[in-house]
Amino acid sequence: MAQPALDHEVAARLGARTEELDGLTHYWMLQDPDRGAEALERFWAACASA
């Protein structure tokens, strides 16, 4: 938590993708649920087209 560089490194090693929601914290779903939902929808759309 609060270590984006480490988060990105771990995700890359696992073959996962990341997306930062600038200005939000671990509680992004409470701080800006609309922006979080947009990120999730982009992820799901990318999975569906793969």
DRENTORKOL-3810 file (N, C-alpha, C; in nm, 4 decimals):
REM DRENTORKOL-3810
@n.u->0.0833; n.v->-0.1170; n.w->0.0000; ca.u->0.0000; ca.v->0.0000; ca.w->0.0000; c.u->0.0884; c.v->0.1242; c.w->0.0000
@n.u->0.0572; n.v->0.2157; n.w->-0.0870; ca.u->0.1299; ca.v->0.3420; ca.w->-0.0990; c.u->0.2738; c.v->0.3220; c.w->-0.1460
@n.u->0.2969; n.v->0.2160; n.w->-0.2252; ca.u->0.4282; ca.v->0.1935; ca.w->-0.2857; c.u->0.4074; c.v->0.1584; c.w->-0.4330
@n.u->0.3620; n.v->0.2541; n.w->-0.5135; ca.u->0.3274; ca.v->0.2252; ca.w->-0.6530; c.u->0.4388; c.v->0.1581; c.w->-0.7328
@n.u->0.5639; n.v->0.1977; n.w->-0.7121; ca.u->0.6734; ca.v->0.1363; ca.w->-0.7879; c.u->0.6817; c.v->-0.0130; c.w->-0.7585
@n.u->0.6700; n.v->-0.0494; n.w->-0.6336; ca.u->0.6737; ca.v->-0.1910; ca.w->-0.5953; c.u->0.5511; c.v->-0.2634; c.w->-0.6480
@n.u->0.4360; n.v->-0.2001; n.w->-0.6414; ca.u->0.3132; ca.v->-0.2602; ca.w->-0.6933; c.u->0.3271; c.v->-0.2921; c.w->-0.8418
@n.u->0.3819; n.v->-0.1969; n.w->-0.9185; ca.u->0.3997; ca.v->-0.2174; ca.w->-1.0625; c.u->0.4994; c.v->-0.3296; c.w->-1.0903
@n.u->0.6056; n.v->-0.3359; n.w->-1.0104; ca.u->0.7056; ca.v->-0.4407; ca.w->-1.0287; c.u->0.6462; c.v->-0.5791; c.w->-1.0035
@n.u->0.5720; n.v->-0.5940; n.w->-0.8963; ca.u->0.5094; ca.v->-0.7226; ca.w->-0.8647; c.u->0.4092; c.v->-0.7603; c.w->-0.9734
@n.u->0.3282; n.v->-0.6651; n.w->-1.0163; ca.u->0.2300; ca.v->-0.6927; ca.w->-1.1217; c.u->0.2991; c.v->-0.7374; c.w->-1.2499
@n.u->0.4076; n.v->-0.6700; n.w->-1.2868; ca.u->0.4799; ca.v->-0.7068; ca.w->-1.4086; c.u->0.5351; c.v->-0.8481; c.w->-1.3987
@n.u->0.5880; n.v->-0.8838; n.w->-1.2850; ca.u->0.6413; ca.v->-1.0200; ca.w->-1.2662; c.u->0.5312; c.v->-1.1253; c.w->-1.2754
@n.u->0.4112; n.v->-1.0886; n.w->-1.2366; ca.u->0.2984; ca.v->-1.1819; ca.w->-1.2401; c.u->0.2227; c.v->-1.1789; c.w->-1.3727
@n.u->0.2624; n.v->-1.0876; n.w->-1.4611; ca.u->0.1932; ca.v->-1.0744; ca.w->-1.5884; c.u->0.0606; c.v->-1.0015; c.w->-1.5769
@n.u->0.0454; n.v->-0.9256; n.w->-1.4710; ca.u->-0.0786; ca.v->-0.8509; ca.w->-1.4482; c.u->-0.0626; c.v->-0.7078; c.w->-1.4976
@n.u->-0.1732; n.v->-0.6418; n.w->-1.5188; ca.u->-0.1657; ca.v->-0.5005; ca.w->-1.5560; c.u->-0.2110; c.v->-0.4152; c.w->-1.4389
@n.u->-0.1663; n.v->-0.2923; n.w->-1.4382; ca.u->-0.2040; ca.v->-0.1993; ca.w->-1.3318; c.u->-0.2584; c.v->-0.0719; c.w->-1.3944
@n.u->-0.3314; n.v->0.0001; n.w->-1.3150; ca.u->-0.3793; ca.v->0.1315; ca.w->-1.3560; c.u->-0.3849; c.v->0.2187; c.w->-1.2323
@n.u->-0.3165; n.v->0.3305; n.w->-1.2369; ca.u->-0.3194; ca.v->0.4226; ca.w->-1.1239; c.u->-0.4337; c.v->0.5205; c.w->-1.1404
@n.u->-0.5034; n.v->0.5444; n.w->-1.0333; ca.u->-0.6095; ca.v->0.6433; ca.w->-1.0303; c.u->-0.5540; c.v->0.7628; c.w->-0.9526
@n.u->-0.4952; n.v->0.8553; n.w->-1.0270; ca.u->-0.4258; ca.v->0.9693; ca.w->-0.9665; c.u->-0.5125; c.v->1.0391; c.w->-0.8619
@n.u->-0.4498; n.v->1.0676; n.w->-0.7505; ca.u->-0.5158; ca.v->1.1414; ca.w->-0.6441; c.u->-0.6012; c.v->1.0562; c.w->-0.5520
@n.u->-0.6109; n.v->0.9256; n.w->-0.5823; ca.u->-0.6920; ca.v->0.8378; ca.w->-0.4984; c.u->-0.6021; c.v->0.7454; c.w->-0.4179
@n.u->-0.6553; n.v->0.6924; n.w->-0.3107; ca.u->-0.5793; ca.v->0.6040; ca.w->-0.2233; c.u->-0.6363; c.v->0.4627; c.w->-0.2313
@n.u->-0.6009; n.v->0.3828; n.w->-0.1324; ca.u->-0.6477; ca.v->0.2448; ca.w->-0.1222; c.u->-0.8011; c.v->0.2374; c.w->-0.1223
@n.u->-0.8657; n.v->0.3460; n.w->-0.0862; ca.u->-1.0120; ca.v->0.3501; ca.w->-0.0781; c.u->-1.0749; c.v->0.4177; c.w->-0.1995
@n.u->-1.0163; n.v->0.3938; n.w->-0.3178; ca.u->-1.0628; ca.v->0.4563; ca.w->-0.4422; c.u->-1.2104; c.v->0.4324; c.w->-0.4663
@n.u->-1.2602; n.v->0.3160; n.w->-0.4255; ca.u->-1.4006; ca.v->0.2832; ca.w->-0.4527; c.u->-1.4975; c.v->0.3716; c.w->-0.3746
@n.u->-1.4499; n.v->0.4311; n.w->-0.2669; ca.u->-1.5310; ca.v->0.5253; ca.w->-0.1907; c.u->-1.5047; c.v->0.6693; c.w->-0.2339
@n.u->-1.3807; n.v->0.6973; n.w->-0.2731; ca.u->-1.3419; ca.v->0.8340; ca.w->-0.3071; c.u->-1.3964; c.v->0.8772; c.w->-0.4432
@n.u->-1.3929; n.v->0.7872; n.w->-0.5403; ca.u->-1.4384; ca.v->0.8220; ca.w->-0.6752; c.u->-1.4883; c.v->0.6951; c.w->-0.7450
@n.u->-1.6057; n.v->0.6468; n.w->-0.7040; ca.u->-1.6554; ca.v->0.5208; ca.w->-0.7594; c.u->-1.6760; c.v->0.5244; c.w->-0.9110
@n.u->-1.7102; n.v->0.6398; n.w->-0.9664; ca.u->-1.7310; ca.v->0.6478; ca.w->-1.1110; c.u->-1.6006; c.v->0.6238; c.w->-1.1868
@n.u->-1.4941; n.v->0.6855; n.w->-1.1420; ca.u->-1.3652; ca.v->0.6671; ca.w->-1.2091; c.u->-1.3157; c.v->0.5236; c.w->-1.1911
@n.u->-1.3382; n.v->0.4667; n.w->-1.0752; ca.u->-1.3015; ca.v->0.3271; ca.w->-1.0528; c.u->-1.3798; c.v->0.2334; c.w->-1.1428
@n.u->-1.5088; n.v->0.2598; n.w->-1.1577; ca.u->-1.5928; ca.v->0.1772; ca.w->-1.2445; c.u->-1.5469; c.v->0.1867; c.w->-1.3896
@n.u->-1.5069; n.v->0.3058; n.w->-1.4329; ca.u->-1.4564; ca.v->0.3222; ca.w->-1.5698; c.u->-1.3307; c.v->0.2383; c.w->-1.5918
@n.u->-1.2410; n.v->0.2369; n.w->-1.4948; ca.u->-1.1185; ca.v->0.1572; ca.w->-1.5060; c.u->-1.1521; c.v->0.0088; c.w->-1.5128
@n.u->-1.2446; n.v->-0.0348; n.w->-1.4302; ca.u->-1.2848; ca.v->-0.1753; ca.w->-1.4324; c.u->-1.3510; c.v->-0.2116; c.w->-1.5646
@n.u->-1.4345; n.v->-0.1239; n.w->-1.6168; ca.u->-1.5004; ca.v->-0.1513; ca.w->-1.7446; c.u->-1.3989; c.v->-0.1604; c.w->-1.8586
@n.u->-1.2956; n.v->-0.0750; n.w->-1.8562; ca.u->-1.1895; ca.v->-0.0848; ca.w->-1.9574; c.u->-1.1186; c.v->-0.2182; c.w->-1.9468
@n.u->-1.0899; n.v->-0.2621; n.w->-1.8246; ca.u->-1.0225; ca.v->-0.3898; ca.w->-1.8028; c.u->-1.1086; c.v->-0.5053; c.w->-1.8547
@n.u->-1.2373; n.v->-0.5058; n.w->-1.8184; ca.u->-1.3251; ca.v->-0.6142; ca.w->-1.8615; c.u->-1.3409; c.v->-0.6168; c.w->-2.0126
@n.u->-1.3495; n.v->-0.4997; n.w->-2.0741; ca.u->-1.3618; ca.v->-0.4926; ca.w->-2.2197; c.u->-1.2366; c.v->-0.5494; c.w->-2.2863
@n.u->-1.1198; n.v->-0.5187; n.w->-2.2303; ca.u->-0.9948; ca.v->-0.5705; ca.w->-2.2864; c.u->-0.9890; c.v->-0.7226; c.w->-2.2722
@n.u->-1.0395; n.v->-0.7748; n.w->-2.1616; ca.u->-1.0409; ca.v->-0.9200; ca.w->-2.1409; c.u->-1.1370; c.v->-0.9874; c.w->-2.2382
@n.u->-1.2499; n.v->-0.9252; n.w->-2.2620; ca.u->-1.3506; ca.v->-0.9831; ca.w->-2.3499; c.u->-1.3037; c.v->-0.9880; c.w->-2.4949
@n.u->-1.2186; n.v->-0.8915; n.w->-2.5334; ca.u->-1.1738; ca.v->-0.8868; ca.w->-2.6726; c.u->-1.0451; c.v->-0.9659; c.w->-2.6941
@n.u->-0.9872; n.v->-1.0188; n.w->-2.5870; ca.u->-0.8605; ca.v->-1.0941; ca.w->-2.5993; c.u->-0.8851; c.v->-1.2373; c.w->-2.6436
END
